[in-house]
Amino acid sequence: MPVTWVSARQQVLVRLRLLKMLRAAGPLPVGGLVMVTIVESLSPAAAAAALGLLVGRLVAALGEGAGGLGALTLPAAALVGVMLVGNLIDSAKEPLHYLVAFRLDGAYRSELSRRVSTGRTIAALERPSVQGHVELARADPRNWTERTPGAGAVALVVMVGRALTLASTSVVLAVCAWWLVPLLVLPAIAVQWLSSRDIDRWFVLWRGGQTEYHRRRVWSDANLDAGPAKEVRIFGLGEHVVRRQLHHTREQYAPVWAHQRASLTRHWLLAPMVVGPLAAAMVSAAYLAAAGRVSLAAGTAAISASAVIYRTFWGDPRDVLGAVSALNASDRLREALDVPPASVPPEASDAADASYASATSAGPGRTAQRVGTAQRVGTEPQDRTVRFEEVSFTYPGSDRAVIDRLDLEIRPGELLAVVGLNGAGKSTLVKLLAGLYEPTGGRITYDGADIRDIGLDRWRRHLSVVFQDFVRYHLSVADNVALGSARVPPDRHAVEAAGLAAGLDAVVDRLPLGWDTPLARTRRGGVDLSGGQWQQVGLARALYAMRTGARVLVLDEPTAHLDVQTEFEVFDRLATYRGDAAVVLISHRLSTVRQADRIVLIDRGRVTESGSHAQLMAADGVYANLFNIQAERFRQGYNDCAEDGEIS
Ligand SMILES: Nc1ncnc2c1ncn2[C@@H]1O[C@H](COP(=O)(O)OP(=O)(O)OP(=O)(O)O)[C@@H](O)[C@H]1O
């Protein structure tokens, strides 16, 4: 966000915070940085003083002949020493700056990731304004305005060093004549102030072009990313995409360049404000020395120090502005994300979760697939039924209730199918169950307690969900499955057992590196899986989660891409594998859901029909109608099923 929107007090506070963040870089690098900055800051004044002394003694020595040359040794050695130290400091400065910024940024980014991933729900993350904060806060510079907090903190230290340079060179000037200090410093402050206003304006203009930047990215990604590459070629989009990209680039940059041109002109107009006082100071110091009103050493040192004064004002405030802007965005993110006040470290919350913990085990063999047998630890839940009690939900920014006073029970060990037309609210139901959104009315309970009171993090340990858009990590097959339960160390046996239940073993057998094959062709030895094979990976991931105690398995369209035979096998194994866990299956394939213990039909956010397949068919309602339509299509050869709604 533009820095000019932030009050002066906040700007000072955020800069102090940047300096405080330096602690994350560790005492040694920060100590080194401070030392190097102090030495570097004092060296211009020291060099000016040594030069003055050297010139003074040199002129005196000229009168005394060779005998007076000995007096030059000390100032000459001092000058050489200052230059040598300056040289050494120069070579150590860059790596130190890098190390401090790198460490600080590492700590900052870890904290940011933690904060974003521990937000209670995902509702805030979907807001465009919050996504804007995420982009700025992530401090991964993509343009001239963005800087990392590490770069900003180092730049602040350098600025403090410049103040030290200003003070020490002012002392050298004052030894010659006190009025040289205001003569040089006051116009320099005025020029600096005008320049920073220019940079602030530039910053605001640049940030104002973010919409155009995002539009440009849409087009440039279309041409450069592998995903859209197919359509770009099929529809001949290449040239069109390039034109759109150029258009948005021009729109984004035009105001910035116009400002840059104007600012360059202003800069030249300001030049006399710098050069005039500088020339006056140098001539005055020379005159004072020539007139014998100050020593030659003091006059020469003042001339040398005059030039340094101006250099102390020419730092790039953009380093600090960019970092301040990242910190402001991360503050806004904290407010928007509703992060729990004291985010409980995993180990502590594991211990606290003892009352709900379930120890599970999985064997690799085909017969030892029952995973998730809960052991009573502390106060094991008595009634593991999940209840939706008059639950309503309206998405933020909308006034239509997607879920409308819905009542539903999910019983332990039950295979419950949820069906309904597109947009009926099935996926929303799953997101509410997972606590990714909070109901706007009613409550969801487990073991009689509101899941919000159980604690969403703790509640989610009882859940395992395969979303329609589950994540396809560019990692090995085994890692993709083991990410179903990152709270415990990966267990290859359990991975293979879950893979077997999901029918993944046959896929893995054909992969070049078996379970270790990376699932991305962009990686060495990697492969791309088909849509159905990926679904089996997603399914295995959810089944793997059950080994750490997930008691409710939710599958949102898990078999849409599976062929009929694989789907049948997967369900057969799932029935054995689930043990006493509840399985909620959302599917449009009614031939699949007829096997469920109970089927509920969702219509406009409410349960309108509930019962077994036979009961619902006998009731001759919407479900029966949908089933008959699908069966008729199967009969006409639109699917490879043997008879009405049957999958084999
Ligand atoms: N993040 C969101 N913000 C606003 N509205 C949303 C959001 N996600 C879904 N909706 C709306 O909520 C309604 C229900 O969507 P949902 O995805 O729950 O339906 P569904 O029954 O799962 O549909 P499908 O069978 O097509 O997957 C839809 O009208 C959809 O437009």
The ligand as an ORCA input file, in Angstrom:
! r2SCAN-3c Opt
* xyz 0 1
  N     -16.188    -19.193     -2.898
  C     -17.450    -18.927     -3.293
  N     -17.918    -17.675     -3.225
  C     -19.179    -17.385     -3.588
  N     -20.065    -18.300     -4.041
  C     -19.648    -19.570     -4.144
  C     -18.316    -19.954     -3.779
  N     -18.185    -21.285     -3.975
  C     -19.384    -21.710     -4.434
  N     -20.262    -20.697     -4.531
  C     -21.658    -20.774     -4.953
  O     -22.333    -21.643     -4.057
  C     -23.276    -22.444     -4.757
  C     -23.069    -23.923     -4.370
  O     -21.780    -24.314     -4.853
  P     -21.189    -25.761     -4.528
  O     -19.843    -25.795     -5.118
  O     -21.355    -26.024     -3.097
  O     -22.209    -26.668     -5.359
  P     -22.119    -28.232     -5.660
  O     -23.411    -28.796     -5.253
  O     -20.914    -28.828     -5.060
  O     -21.988    -28.186     -7.235
  P     -21.253    -29.226     -8.248
  O     -22.105    -30.445     -8.304
  O     -21.302    -28.483     -9.550
  O     -19.872    -29.451     -7.748
  C     -23.069    -22.158     -6.231
  O     -24.135    -21.321     -6.657
  C     -21.760    -21.418     -6.319
  O     -21.811    -20.427     -7.305
*
